[in-house]
Amino acid sequence: MLASGSSGNAALLATDNTRILLDAGLSVRELGKRLASIGEDLERLDAIVVTHEHSDHVSGLPVLARKLARCGSAATIYLTHLTEPAIDWGERKPRLETFQAGARFRVGDIDVQSFSVPHDAIDPVAYCFEAEGVRIGSVTDLGYVPESVKFHLRRTDLLLLESNHDLDMLKVGPYPWSVKQRVMSRVGHLSNQVTSEFLEDGLDSATAHLVLGHISEQNNHPEIVRMTAADALSRRGLSTRLLLARQGTPTEVFQF
């Protein structure tokens, strides 16, 4: 995970042969810097896979697409039919592959499964990625966890899951009431408590690594996130490794 939070989101998934960038919510300069810190390069990308059109997930995408085109990259941008027209591509659209939410497709040697999530975007999706027997799920920006999402998150070796806000902090925090209502709604973001409830009754016991992300800097605190989730995992008796993804720095590189 290169960045996770309300100011920008991006992650890299890679095999020996294929590199996928998940979302591009950072500037091209910052994306390049963070990729370089883990020994990677923007020009080596094979694909950019987009979850939805909100700026913290696509703010750097149009400029990145133009940069890749100038350097002769064959990288393709994958996003849903409905999300594509919601992004301002400038004068010339880049190389795009659009799909219906719920579609499964392949990028190099990585299988990609999309699925819808409840969020106040035009056509938001989350993804599971599978290659060489390893399955990774990434699910942020959703107001609750429906059964359909729980189904897709089975058998994940690593799961990135949202734990956006502490409900009490949100209620007394600086946001206008209309924004608070949006965040708390069923098309908003997951609270620590809702995430904890999923960990207790929905997390696959085989999940070895759990990364909690999209943590609000205004309405949450990393230690509250950690303690709430750790308590839920303990009640399940799970040995799942728990980590937090931050806004300002990449996580460690997870290798399988």
N, C-alpha and C positions, 0 to 999 in steps of 0.2 A: 504494500500500500504506500503510494508516494505522498498522498495527502488525503485527509478525511475530515470533513467539517463543513460548516455553512459558508465558508469563504472559498472553498475549492476542493474538488475530489478527483482523484486519478489513481489507478493501480496498474501494475504490469504483470502479465502472466506469460511465462515463457517455457518452451521446451528447447531442446538443442536446435530445432529447426524452425520454430514459429514463435513470433512475439506479438502479443495482443495488448494494446492499451485500452483499459476500461475507463471510459469518460476522460474528458480533457478540460477540467474546470480550473486549470492554472494557466498562466501565461506561457507562451512557447519557451521563453527564456528560463522560467522556473521549472517547467517540465524537463527541459534539457539538462538543467543543473542537477535535478534530483535523479534523473536517469543516470547521469554521469557518476553520481555518488555510489551507484551500485554496479558500475562497469557496463552500462548500457548506453545506447545512442538512439536518438529519435529516428535517424535515417534507416535504422534496421527494423523498424516496425513493419509488420505485415498487415495489420488491421487495427482500426479503432472501433470499439463497440460502445454504443451509447445507450444509457438507461432512459433518459428523458431530457426535455429541453430547458430545464431550469439553469440559470446562469452558473451556479456553483458546480455544474457538471459539464457545461459546454462552452464556457466563456472563452477558452483558448482554442476551440475547435476550428473555426473558419481560418484563422491565421495559420494554425498548424497544417491544415489541409493545403493551403497555398504554398507553404514552405516545403512540404513533402513533394508537391507537384513540381516545384522549381528544381529540386534536386533529383528529379527523375524517379522518385520512389513509386512503387506499384501498390502502396498501402491503400486498402479499401476501407471506407467508413460504413459500418453496419448499424442501421437504426430502423425503427418501425415506419410503415407507410405514413402514419398519421403524425409522427414526430418530425419527419424530414422537412415539411413545409413550414414548421414553426421556427426553424433556425435560419438566420440571415447569413447566407453563404457569400454575399457580395455579387460581383458581376458574373462570375463563372462558378457553376457547381463543381465540386470535386468528384472523384470516383466514388459512387455510392452503390450500396446494395440494400434495398429496403425489404422488409419482411412483415408478416402478420404477427402480432404478439402471440406468443405460444409456439412459434416456429423453432425448429431445430436445424442448425446448419453447421458446416465444418469450415474451419480456417486452418489451412495446413494440416497438422496432425492433432489439432484440438477440436473436439466436439463441443458445440455451444448450444445450450438449451435456454431459450427465453421463456419467461412466464410473467403474466400480469401481476401488478401489485396495486393496492389501494392507496393512491396518492393524488393530490390535486394538480396533476399535470395532464397533458392531452392524452397520452397513451403510455404511461410509465411501465417499464419492465425491469425485472431483475434477471440474473443469469446463474446457471451452473456451467462449469467448464470441466471437461474430462479428457485426460490424455494419459497414456501409459499406465492405466489402472488407478490414477489419482483423480479425485473428484473435489472441486473447489466451488463453493457457493458464495455469492455476493448479493446481499439483500439489505438495502438501505432505502430511506424515503418511503415509508409506508405507515399508515395510521393504526393498523392492527395486523395480526397474523392469521389470515384465513386458512382453512384446511387445505386449499389448493397450494398455498405456499409451503405449508408443512410437508406436503407430499413431495415437493421438489427438493426439499432440503434433507431428505433421507440420504444416508450413505456418504455424507460429505466428510472428507479428511480434514479440510480446513473450511471454516465458515466465517465470513465477515458479516456481522449483523449490527443493525442500528441500536444504539441506546442513547437517544437524543437528549432527553431532558428529565430533570427531577420535577415532578408535578408541583411540589410546594414552592420550589425556587421559581418555576415558571409563573405561578399565580401571583407572586409578589415581585416579580422581576420588572425590567424596564419596558417590555414590549407593550404596545397598545392592546386594548382588550380584544379588538378584532383579530389581531395576529395571534394572540394567546388562544383564542377559540379555534383558529385554523390549525395551530400546532397540535392542540389536544383532540382534534376531530378524528374521525375514522378515515380521513384522507390526508392526515397530517403526518406526524412523526411518532415513533415509538418512545414511550416513557421508560425509565429504568424499571418500573414495576411491571409493565407489560412484557418487556424483554425478559425479566426474571421469571414471569409466569410461563413463557415459552420454554425457557431453559429447564424448568421443572417438569413440564409435561409434553414438550414437543421436540426437544433436541435429541438427535440420534446419539445413542450412547457410544457409537463408534467414532464420533467426531473427536479427532486428536487435538486440534487447535481451534480455539474460538477467539476471534478478534472483534472487539466491540468498537464501533466507530460512529461517525457523524455526531460526535458529542458536542453539544452546544457550549460555547464559551461563556454565554450569558446566563444560561438557565440550568447548568449542571456543573459537576465537579468530578474530575477523574477518579478521585478516591471513593466518592459515593457510587459511581458506576462500578468500580472494581469490587467494593464490598457487597453491593447488592447482588451482583452476578456470582461472586464467589460463594455467597451464602446459598444461592439457588443450586449451584453445582454440588455443594456439600450435602444439601438435603437429598439430592439424587444419588449421592455416593459416587460421582463421576470423577475421573482423574484427568479430565480435559484440561489442557493448558490454556490459561486465560491471559490475553494481552489486550492493550488498548491502542487504537490507531489515532494519531494526532494530526492537527492541522499543519503545524509548522515543520515537521520532520518526517521522513519516511520511517516505516517500521523496519525491523530486521528482514532479511531475505529468507523466505521459507523454502526449504529444499526437500524434495521427496525422491 
